[in-house]
Amino acid sequence: MPEYFLILLFLFLAALFLHGFFKVKIYRSFTHFALTNFAGILIITLWDNFAIYRGHWSFGQKYLLGLKIGLMPVEEYFFVLIFPYLGLVIYKILEKKLKSASKNSGFEQKPGQFGGG
């Protein structure tokens, strides 16, 4: 059973829901999105393939779909895309909520206050 894929699918759908529900903006443009994701995929997949090649880590085949790109299961590519996205969504939600809470509390940092510029 492809449990790893199902877990990733659930997390991706949760991230999409949270992104839409809280209306957070993550990337400035499609170019920004493409460049940051391409850089992450390139670095992480090179590292993962090297680690798998060297025998430093492996994947339980019974939990995977069975498709591979290079030495990595396709789920690992999804992982590389989904987790940064989920992390950014959660970060932006918290950032938005904290800014809103500080405005509602009457405390706002003014330029130059507390060493701010």
VENHU-V876032 format. One record per residue. N is the residue number from 0. RES is the residue in one letter. OMEGA is omega in degrees with one decimal (* if undefined). NEAR is the number of other ideal C-beta (glycine too) atoms within 10 Angstrom. D_LAST is the distance of its C-alpha to the last C-alpha in Angstrom with 2 decimals. Layout:
# VENHU-V876032
n=N res=RES omega=OMEGA near=NEAR d_last=D_LAST
n=N res=RES omega=OMEGA near=NEAR d_last=D_LAST
This chain:
# VENHU-V876032
n=0 res=M omega=-176.4 near=9 d_last=53.96
n=1 res=P omega=-175.7 near=17 d_last=50.60
n=2 res=E omega=-179.0 near=12 d_last=48.51
n=3 res=Y omega=178.7 near=19 d_last=45.49
n=4 res=F omega=-179.1 near=18 d_last=45.40
n=5 res=L omega=176.9 near=13 d_last=45.87
n=6 res=I omega=179.2 near=15 d_last=43.01
n=7 res=L omega=177.8 near=20 d_last=40.71
n=8 res=L omega=177.9 near=14 d_last=41.99
n=9 res=F omega=-179.8 near=11 d_last=41.30
n=10 res=L omega=177.6 near=16 d_last=37.69
n=11 res=F omega=178.8 near=16 d_last=37.17
n=12 res=L omega=176.4 near=11 d_last=38.67
n=13 res=A omega=179.1 near=14 d_last=36.55
n=14 res=A omega=177.2 near=18 d_last=33.37
n=15 res=L omega=179.3 near=13 d_last=34.61
n=16 res=F omega=-179.4 near=11 d_last=35.42
n=17 res=L omega=179.0 near=15 d_last=32.04
n=18 res=H omega=-179.9 near=19 d_last=30.25
n=19 res=G omega=-177.1 near=10 d_last=32.40
n=20 res=F omega=-178.1 near=10 d_last=32.54
n=21 res=F omega=176.5 near=14 d_last=28.81
n=22 res=K omega=178.5 near=9 d_last=28.17
n=23 res=V omega=177.7 near=17 d_last=25.20
n=24 res=K omega=-175.3 near=8 d_last=24.16
n=25 res=I omega=-176.5 near=14 d_last=23.93
n=26 res=Y omega=-179.6 near=14 d_last=24.43
n=27 res=R omega=-178.1 near=8 d_last=23.26
n=28 res=S omega=176.6 near=8 d_last=26.77
n=29 res=F omega=178.4 near=8 d_last=30.09
n=30 res=T omega=177.9 near=9 d_last=29.37
n=31 res=H omega=177.7 near=11 d_last=26.25
n=32 res=F omega=-176.3 near=13 d_last=28.48
n=33 res=A omega=-178.6 near=11 d_last=31.34
n=34 res=L omega=-179.0 near=12 d_last=29.51
n=35 res=T omega=178.9 near=14 d_last=27.73
n=36 res=N omega=178.3 near=15 d_last=31.00
n=37 res=F omega=179.7 near=10 d_last=33.13
n=38 res=A omega=179.1 near=10 d_last=31.13
n=39 res=G omega=180.0 near=14 d_last=31.35
n=40 res=I omega=-178.5 near=14 d_last=35.03
n=41 res=L omega=-176.7 near=11 d_last=35.89
n=42 res=I omega=-175.1 near=11 d_last=34.39
n=43 res=I omega=-179.0 near=17 d_last=35.53
n=44 res=T omega=174.5 near=17 d_last=38.98
n=45 res=L omega=179.7 near=11 d_last=39.68
n=46 res=W omega=-179.5 near=10 d_last=38.79
n=47 res=D omega=178.9 near=20 d_last=40.80
n=48 res=N omega=177.6 near=15 d_last=43.80
n=49 res=F omega=-179.4 near=11 d_last=43.81
n=50 res=A omega=177.8 near=14 d_last=43.65
n=51 res=I omega=178.7 near=18 d_last=46.47
n=52 res=Y omega=-179.4 near=10 d_last=48.49
n=53 res=R omega=179.3 near=8 d_last=48.23
n=54 res=G omega=-179.9 near=7 d_last=49.25
n=55 res=H omega=171.8 near=9 d_last=46.08
n=56 res=W omega=-177.8 near=8 d_last=45.90
n=57 res=S omega=-177.3 near=10 d_last=47.97
n=58 res=F omega=176.5 near=15 d_last=48.25
n=59 res=G omega=-172.7 near=9 d_last=50.92
n=60 res=Q omega=-177.7 near=9 d_last=52.91
n=61 res=K omega=179.9 near=9 d_last=54.31
n=62 res=Y omega=-173.3 near=15 d_last=50.85
n=63 res=L omega=176.5 near=18 d_last=50.10
n=64 res=L omega=-179.7 near=15 d_last=51.28
n=65 res=G omega=178.4 near=9 d_last=52.88
n=66 res=L omega=179.1 near=12 d_last=51.15
n=67 res=K omega=169.5 near=15 d_last=49.45
n=68 res=I omega=-170.7 near=11 d_last=47.47
n=69 res=G omega=178.0 near=13 d_last=47.94
n=70 res=L omega=-174.4 near=15 d_last=48.25
n=71 res=M omega=171.6 near=19 d_last=45.80
n=72 res=P omega=-176.8 near=25 d_last=46.86
n=73 res=V omega=178.7 near=16 d_last=45.43
n=74 res=E omega=-179.0 near=23 d_last=43.75
n=75 res=E omega=174.5 near=21 d_last=41.46
n=76 res=Y omega=175.7 near=19 d_last=40.15
n=77 res=F omega=178.1 near=18 d_last=39.50
n=78 res=F omega=-178.6 near=19 d_last=37.70
n=79 res=V omega=178.6 near=19 d_last=35.39
n=80 res=L omega=-171.2 near=15 d_last=34.49
n=81 res=I omega=-174.8 near=20 d_last=34.57
n=82 res=F omega=174.0 near=15 d_last=32.60
n=83 res=P omega=178.5 near=16 d_last=29.35
n=84 res=Y omega=178.7 near=19 d_last=29.74
n=85 res=L omega=178.3 near=18 d_last=30.42
n=86 res=G omega=178.5 near=11 d_last=27.49
n=87 res=L omega=178.5 near=16 d_last=25.09
n=88 res=V omega=-180.0 near=21 d_last=26.74
n=89 res=I omega=178.3 near=16 d_last=26.40
n=90 res=Y omega=-178.6 near=12 d_last=22.74
n=91 res=K omega=176.3 near=17 d_last=21.96
n=92 res=I omega=179.4 near=16 d_last=24.18
n=93 res=L omega=177.8 near=12 d_last=22.48
n=94 res=E omega=180.0 near=11 d_last=18.99
n=95 res=K omega=-179.5 near=14 d_last=20.49
n=96 res=K omega=179.8 near=11 d_last=22.29
n=97 res=L omega=176.3 near=10 d_last=19.46
n=98 res=K omega=179.0 near=11 d_last=17.29
n=99 res=S omega=-179.6 near=10 d_last=20.51
n=100 res=A omega=-179.3 near=10 d_last=21.30
n=101 res=S omega=176.7 near=12 d_last=18.04
n=102 res=K omega=-179.6 near=10 d_last=18.60
n=103 res=N omega=-178.7 near=8 d_last=22.21
n=104 res=S omega=-179.5 near=8 d_last=21.60
n=105 res=G omega=178.7 near=6 d_last=19.90
n=106 res=F omega=175.1 near=8 d_last=16.82
n=107 res=E omega=178.6 near=9 d_last=13.62
n=108 res=Q omega=178.1 near=10 d_last=10.18
n=109 res=K omega=179.2 near=7 d_last=8.75
n=110 res=P omega=179.9 near=6 d_last=5.38
n=111 res=G omega=179.8 near=8 d_last=5.03
n=112 res=Q omega=178.1 near=8 d_last=7.84
n=113 res=F omega=176.0 near=6 d_last=8.96
n=114 res=G omega=-179.9 near=6 d_last=6.57
n=115 res=G omega=-177.3 near=8 d_last=3.77
n=116 res=G omega=* near=4 d_last=0.00
